[in-house]
Amino acid sequence: MKALLFNIHDVVLLFTVGTYLFLTFIELRNNKYAGPYRLILPGFLIVNAFYSVYLLLFWSEAIRDRAFDALHPLYLPLGVGSFLLGPSLFFSVWLSSEKALKFRPMHLLHLAPALLAVLYLYHFCFRFEVATQYQLLLGAQLYKVQNAYFFQYVTLSKLIPLFYGLLCIFYLRRVTRESKSAHGLCLLAWGFTLFWAWTVLAHVIGEYVSGLSGDALGIAGNYYHLAFVVLLVCHKLSPARAQGASLITSDKGYDNILVGIITKAMTEEKLYLNPALSLERFAEQIEKTPREVSVVINRVFNQNFHEFINGYRVNAAKQQLRDINMKNTPINEIALSSGFNSKATFNRLFKKLELTTPSQYRQKHTQCLL
């Protein structure tokens, strides 16, 4: 067996896949988000890994025949992965900006190109028998199928990620003016946008100039791709990021984001009114982890979670105690409506913070209004 299983270009793609998987692992381990938000950036990295797998299975002469025979059902989902690259990068950037990301049904429209690509490939290729699928896809016969417009399809698969990359860069121009914490985001957006621009260039040259030049540019793009992913790993593991921060967000910038989310939960949603509120339940409500909520409250507000929540409860009680229309409302009722689960706890905390009892506070302020 003198033939090599993989040539050097295949090895580059294999290393790219492995590097993405490693980067996904450390991102999941250190990611500061909770719930479905935790999976957005790792999802983007996994889509890139699958995209590299697809390139390997499509172009590697050593394995593509055997791979297609064994794994041909996977070529359909792998083949539309390029349509997910742009949206997943955009949501990763948006999630990490100064505004909290809230998914709405209309955001699913970003998946429409990928769903249409599935329908396209099924109609023109994957509804036929396996031998025909091979000829159409790997044999490049789809380019010759009437009304298939396969060149236009491939062009769209390369232009859509580039469009989203440029959208991210445009969006980050505003974010970087408002925050100094977006360097990781800029690295991510610029690096992938340049790679996607390169793939568009290689595709166009391969069609209109010469196939050899297009292939050479495509191979060079794969080398750039690997180098850039290795750079992301080095950025992630650099001493400046030894605190275990996420790939795309610095500690200070993330504090600002989380403070806004916490403040909104307290002032608008008034989560403190729930007497059974715990750190874990609060974190679940705002889709963050208990540890990050606790750390930010301690670092920014110089309080622990319970002191922070009870401060809002005491302020809510003070507003009611000052209200002349509530002068006959029992203090026990005010305590319960402010989020306290007992009058004793309310009296103790109120006196600790205000240096007076609730009754004395009410008497002082209602007399001023009379």
N, C-alpha and C positions, 0 to 999 in steps of 0.2 A: 504494500500500500504506500506508494510514493506520492500520491496526490494529496495535497493539503486540503483539509476539510474547510478551512476559512482562509481567505486572503487577508491582507493587512486592512483593506477597506471594511471587510466584514467585522474584523476585530474591533475597529473603531466604533462601529455601531453596537457591538456587544458591550464594550466598555461604557458607551453612552447609556445603554439600558441599565446596566449595573449601577452607574453613578446616580441616575435618577431614582432608582429604588433606595439607595443609601440615603439620598437627600430627603426622600419622602419619609423614611423612617425617623430621621433626626428631627424633621419638621413636625411630625405627629407627636413625638416625645416632648418637644419644647413649645408647641403651638399654644398660644395664650387664649384662644377662643374655645367656646364650649358649644355643644349641640351641633347642628348641621354646619354652622359657620367654621367649625374646626376642620372640616373636610374640603373646603374650597381650594386652598392653595395645594394641599397634598393631591387633590383630584387633578389639578392642572399638571402637576409633576408626573402623575401616573399616566395621564393622556399623552404627555410627551414621550414617556417610556414606551407606550403602546405604538406611538407613531414611529419610533425608531425600530421597534420589532417588525412593524409592517414593512418598512424600508428594507430591512434585512431579508425578510421572507420574499419580498418582491424582486429584489435585485441580485441576491446571492445565487450565483449559478450552481454552487456546490450543493445547496439544500432546497432550492425553491420547488423543484419538481416533487421531491418526497414530502416536503412540508405541505404543498397544496393537496396532495393525495390524502394526507392524514388530517389536515387542519382546515380544509377548504371552507367549512361553515364559519370559521373565524375571520375570513377575509372580508366578509361584509361589514361587521362592526369595526374591524381594524381600518378598513378602507375609508370610513367616514370620520375617523378620529381627527383629521385635520380641520374639520368644520367645528370641532369643540375647542380647539386650541385658543382661538381668539376670545370667545366668550368667557372661558374659564380664567384667562389672564385678566380680563377686564373686571370680573367679579372679585378676583384676588386683590387687584389694585383698589377697587372701590371699597371693599371691606376694610382695607387698611388705611383709608383716608380719614380725615377728621370727622366725617359723618358716619354714624352707625348704619350699616346696611340692613334694610328691612325688605325681605323678599315679598313681591306681589305677583299675582298670577300673570300679569303682563310681561314680567321678566322671562317667562318661559318662551316668549317669542324669540329670544336669542338662540334657542335650540331648534328653531324652524329649519334653518339651512341643513343641519345634520339629519333631521327627520326626512326632509325632501331628498337628501342624498341617499338615504337608505332605500326610499321608494324608487329612485332613479336606478341605482345599481341592481336592485332586485328585478326591475322590469326589463332592463337591457342585458342583464348578465346572469344573475343568480337564480332565476326561475327555470333555467335550462339544466340539462344533465351536466355532470362534473367535467366531462371531456370538453364540452362546449364552453363551459365557464373558463376552463384553463386557456383555451384558444382566444377567447374574447378578452380576458383580463391580462394574463401573463404573456400571451402571444400578441398583444396590442391590436387585436382585430376590432376592438370597440371603436378605434379611430375610423374604421371603414364602414361601420354600420350606419345605414341611412337614417337620418333624423336623430341620431344619438347625440351628436354634438359633443363628443367625448373630450375633445381638446378644450372646448369652452368649460366643460365640467371641471377638468383638472385645473384650468386657469382660475376658476372661482375658488377651488379648494386651497389655492395658494394666495389669492388676493384677500379672502375674508380674514384670515389671521393677520395679514399685514394691515388691513383696515382697522381691526381692533387694537393692534399695537400702536398705530398712529393715534387712535382715539385715547389710549392710555397716556401717551406722551403729552397730548394736548391737555388732558385732564390734570396731569401732574404738574403742568406749568403753573396752575393756580394753587395747587396744594403745597408746592415747595415754596411759594411766596409766603404762605401762612404758617408753615411748619418746617423746622430744620430736621425733621426726623424721617424724611422720605428718601434718603439716599439709597437704601436697599430697594425701594420701589422703583426708583429711576434706573438702577442697575438692571433690575428684572425687565422693565418695559423696553429700555433701549437695546439691551442684549438680544431679546427675542425679536424685536422689530427689525433689527439689522439682519438677523438670520432669515427671517421671513422675506425681507426685501431681496436678499441674496437668492432664495429659492425661486422667487418670481423672475429674477433676472436670468437664472440658469434655465428655467422653463421656456422663456421667450427666446433666448439664444438657441436653445436646443431645437426649437421649432423653425425658426426663421434664418438662422445663420449656419450652424452645422451641428449635427448630433454629437460629434466628438467634443466640441467645445462645451456643449451643454452638459455632457456627462462629466467633463473635467470640473466644471463649476459646481455641479451637484456634489461631487466627491469632496471638493474643497469646502463646501458648505457643511458637510458631515464632520470634517475635522474641526471647523470653527465651532460647530454645535457641541462637540465633546469638550473643547477647550473652555467654552463658556460655562458649561455645567460644572466642570472642575473648579472654575472661578467662583461659582455660586457656593460650592462646598467650602472652599477656602474662606469665603466671606462669612459663611455660617459658623465656621470653626475658629475664626480669628480670635486672638486674645481679647479684642475690644468687645466681643460678643460672648465672652465666657460666662456671662450671667444666664445664658440659656434662652435669650430672647428669640422670637420668631425671626425667620429669614428676612421678612419684609418690614418689620416694625421695630423701632428702637424703644427703649424703656420710657424715656421722657415723652415721646410722641404717643405711645400707647397709654400712658397715664392720662394725658389730655383727653384722649378718646373715651377712656373708661370713666373719667370724672364726669364727662358730659352725659354718658348713659346712666350713671348712678344718680346724678342730679335730676335728670328727667324722670327717672323712676320714683324719686321721692317727691318732687314738686308737682308733677302732672298726674302720675298714676297713684301717688300716695300709698305706696306699699307698706309704709310704717304703720298704717291704721290696722293692719292685721296683727292681733295680739300673739298669734302663734308663729310670727315671722322669725325664721332662723337664718343664719348665714347661708346654709345650703339651699333653702327655699328661695332666698333673695337672689342668689347666684343663678339658680335655675330660671327664675323669672326673667332675668336680663340676659340669659344664655351665655354666661361666663362661668368660670370655675370658682369655687369658694376661695381657693388660695389667692388668685389674682385680685378678687374683690377685697379680701382682707388686707393684702399687701398695699394696694393703692389707697384704701381708706386710712391705713396707718401712716403711710408715707406722705400723703397729701393733706389729710385732715388732722393728723396727729392724734387719732382716736382709734380705739378698737371698734369692732362692728356694733356691739351693743351700746356703747356710748354714743356712736354716730346716730343710730336709730332712735334712741331715747331722747336725744337732743331735738329731733324733729317732733317727737310726741309731746315733749314739754312745750315747745313753741305752739303746737296746735292747741294744747290745753290753755295756754296763756291767752290766745286769741278769744277763746270762748269765755274765759274768766273776765276779760275786759269788756265783753259784749253786754251792754245794759239790758238787752232783751233776754239774756240768759241768766239774770241775777238770781232767779229763783230755781234754776236748774241744780239739782244735787251735784256736789263735787264728785261723788262716786260715778254718776252718769257721765260727767265730763271726762273723767279718767278713762272709762271704758271706750267712749267714743273717740278718744285720742290714740287708742292703740294699746293702752296698759291693760293687763289682765287682772289687776287688783288695786284697790285704793291704797293699801299699805305701800306697795312698790311705788305707786305714783307719788305719794306724799314724801317718801324718802328721797327719790330722785329729784323731785321738784325743789325740795329744800336744799339739796346738795348743789343744784345749779343756780338757784335764784336767791339762796340765803334767806328765804322766808317761806312760810307755809302757803298752800294754795288759798286758804281762807283769808289770810292777811293780804295776799296779793290781790285777790278779788276786791276786798274791802277798800284797799288803797286806791285802786284804779277806778272803781265804780263811783267812789265819792268824788273823784276829780271830774267825772262827767256830769254829776248832778249840779 
